[in-house]
Amino acid sequence: MGPEGAIAALEHQVRFGFASYRGVAETATEDDPACAEIASVPYGLGNHAAIQTVYDGLADERAAPGFSWQTPTGHAIRRATEGLLTEMPEPSGAKDILLLTDGNPDTCLVSAPQCGQDQVIHAVQEARAQGVLTLAIGVGELVSAPNTGCNPQDARCGSAHLQDVANAGLGLPVQAPPASYIYQSCVSRSGGELLATYAPSVSEDAPFFVADTMPALRAAIRSLLDGVLSCRVELDVGLEDDPADARVELDGEPVAHDDPDGWSLEADAVSLVLHGDACLAFQEGAALEVGFPCPGDP
């Protein structure tokens, strides 16, 4: 936060919203809003001051009775995704979650051990399937003491969990948890089966960041936001006809229109946005070629 941060620098380019979540002392189901209290700011341009006000007020709430600052991250991501999907701004644009988390996740039913990784990965994969990308930054105890409340022999803890979130957020394969994870209380109390989709081995890793100082956190946020913005391409001329008639290719391969791994055109008819795998390929250097039919052409 602060006037020197990434939000202040980009607040007139990006419609920022904000949500901070904390678990309650009582147990709840994953779909129960009572699982966590979320302090939020609606999405909008020029939102830095409003976000700063809510953020500054969080410090005064830590002593409030009935709350224990647990980390039901899967529940929070689902609620954030629901909010993003109901947001219909003009002009439209890509929708992304930037997750800053300071602890291994628990669930709405189980606060210890911190074994809620499957709920998180499932929520991120569901968001991804609906076109919402998730980017991850680890701070605090998750970085300084990554195995606190989490046994790495039974679950993916610390940076391993952050890597899984990052991969799921971009639609890449996610490393399967240890075989013993299925016996963790977070899984057994939620039906005994894993919800997310996993791979036995993973050969490609999405970027994520850890930050143990405020300058490092600012740099991480700016780097991730710059990566998202780099998948927005301003065209020389606006498109007047149906965007579905356009030809968009990356390294000669066609990219689908209105697809979570494809491209979309904002309401200004000038801003082309790449999503998912297409965005990742473009960031890795794939050549973009765009062709539009001339007005009136069949």
N, C-alpha and C positions, 0 to 999 in steps of 0.2 A: 504494500500500500504506500501512500505518500505521494507527493507531487513528482518525485523522481522515478516512480515505478512504471511498469509497462502499461497498466490500465490507464493511468493519466496520459501517457504518450499516445495511446491508441483509441481513446474513448470516443473520438469523432469518426473513427473508421470501423469500429467493431461495436455491435450491440451487446454490451456486457450485462450479465446478471450476476447474482451472488447468492450462495446458499451455504450456511454453516450448520452442521448437524451434530446432535449429541443424544446418546441413548438415555433411556429413563431407568430408574431403579427397578421397576416392575418388568416382568417378561411380557412379550406380545408376539403375535404371529408376524411373518414377514410382510404381509399385505395390510397390516393394521397401522394407520397413521400414528397411533399412539406409541409405536416403537421408538420414535425419535422426534425430538423437537427441532424444527428447522427454522432458522432465522434467515430471511431471504430479501432480496431486492429484485423487482421485476426487470426484465431485459429492456435495454434502451441505449441510445446514443447519449453522450455527455453524462455518463452515469457515475463518474469517479467519486464525486462528493457524496452521493447517496450511499454508495458502497462503503466509503470510508467511515461514515457515521455509524452504520450497522456493525461494521468490523470493530470499531473502537468500543462499542457498547458490549461486545461479547465478554470482555474481561470482567465486567461487573456482575456477570451472571454465573460465574463458576461456583459461587457459594450457595446458589439457590437450592432449596430442599427438593428432594425427589428426583434429582438428576445426578448421574454419575460419570458423565463424559465418556461413555462407552463408544465403540466404533462400529456401528452397524452399517458398514459402507455399502453392502449390496442393497439394502433397503433405501439408503439415501440416493444411490445412483438411479434406482427405479423411479423414485419420485422426481429427481431432476430431469430424467428422460421424459416423463409424462408432461412436465412443465414445458420443456422444449418443443415437444410435438404439438402441443396445443397453441403455441405461439405462432401467429401468422402475420409477420411484419411485412411492410411494403417499403422498399423492394425485398423480395425473399432472399435467402442466402443459406450457406452451409450452417449446420448446427453442431456444436462440439461441446464436450464437457472437459474442463481442465481440473483434474482431481489432485488436490493437495491433501495428503494424509500423513498423520504423525504416528500411527500405530498399526499393528497387525489387526485385521478385521475380526470382529465377533459377529454374532447374529442377534436377532430380536429375542430369541429364546435362550441363547447361551452366551453369557458374558465371559466365562472362563472355562476352558482355555480359549485363546483367541484363534478359533479354527473356522472362521467364516469365509475362507478364501473361495470356496466353490460358489457361494451365493454372490460374491463380487464378480467373479469371472462370468457367471451366467447372466448377471444383470448387464455387464458390459457387452457381452455377445448379443444379447437381445437388443440393446441400444444400437449396436453396430448394424444389425439386420434391418433396423428401421431408419438407417441413414445418419445416425448420431455417432460421431467418433469420440473416443475417450483418450485423453493424454494424461500422463501420470508424472507426479513429482512427489518424492518422499522427503519428509522433514522430521525433525525431532527424534523421538525414541525409535522410530522405525529405521533411522539411519544410525544413531549412536549406540543403540542396544537392540539390534534387529531380531533377536530371538526372545525378547521379553514376552512372556505369556504364550509363546509359540514354540513347539518342539520341532526343529528341522528334520528330525527322523520321521515325524508323523504328518508334516504339512510343509507347504512352501512359504517360508517366512522371509521378512525383510526384503532385500533386493530381489530375491527370487520371485516373490509375490508381485513386486512392482513390474518385473519383466513380463510376468504373465498378464497383468492388467494392460501393459503397453501393447503386447501382441494381440490380445483380444480386442483392444480398442481400434486397431487397424485391420482386423479381420485375418490376422496371421494365426497359424497353429499355436496352441498353448500346451506347454509341457504338462504331462499327467502328474498328479501328486503322488507321493509315496503310497505303496499298496496299503499301508496301515491307516491312511487317512480316512478310509471308509468307516472306520470304527470310532472316529472322533465324535463327540457328543453333538457338534453342530450338524453333522450329517445324520446320525442315528435318530435325533429328535425331530428331524425334518422329513423322515420317511425312509432313511437308510440308503438312498441312491444319490449318486452325483447328478447334478442338474446341468452343468456346463459340458461343453464338448472339448475333448483333449486329444493330444497326439502322443504316441509313445516316445518320440524324439522330435526335436525342433532344430532346424538348420538356419532359420532366419529370425533375427531379433529386431523388434521395433525399438526406437529410442525412448528412453525415459531418463529422468534426472533425479539426483539426490542433492539436498542443500542443507548445510549445517550453519550457514551464516546468512544474514539478510542480503548482502550483496550477491551471494551465490543464488539465493532464491529469486531475486529480481532478474538475474541473468538467465536462470532456467525458464522462468515464465516468459521472458521476452523471446528466448530461442524457440520455445514451443509455439508461441503465437506467431512469430515470423514464419515458422514452417507452415502453419495453417494458411496465413495470408499469401504465401508463395504459390498456393494452388488456385489463386484467383487471377485470371488473365483479362486485362482490359483490351477489347477488340478495337481495331481502327475505325470500324463502322458498326452501326447497330443492325441487328437482324430484324427484317420486316415481316418475314414469313414464318411458318411453323418451324420451331427449333428441331423437331424430329426429322426434318428434311436436310439438316446440316450434316456435313461429314467431319467427324473429329477422330483423329488418329494419333497414337503414340508409338513411335518407331514403326510406323506403317500398319499397326494393328488397330482396327476400329474400336472406338470407345462408345459404350451404350449411353443413350440419352435418358435422363431421369432414372438412374440406377444407383444403388449405394456404392458401387464401384465404378461409376461412370461420370457423367458430367451433367450440369444443369446451367440454365441461363437465367440470370436475375431479371427482375421486372424492368430494369433500365434497358434491356436488350443489348447491352454492351459488355457486361461483366460475365465472363464464362468461368464457372467454378468446377474444378475437378474434385472428385470424392473418392474415399476409400483407396482401393488398389491403384486407381488411376492417379490419384494425388501422390501416393507413395512412389510410383514409377516416375512421375514427373520430377519429384524432388530428387530422385536418384539419377536424373540426367536424360530420361527418355525425351526424344524430339517430338514436340507437339505440332500437328498440322491441322488447320481448321479451314473448311471450305463451305461457303454458303451459296445457295442458288441465287441468281440475280432476280430482283423483283419481277414478278409476272411470268417467270419460267415455269414450265410444267414440272 
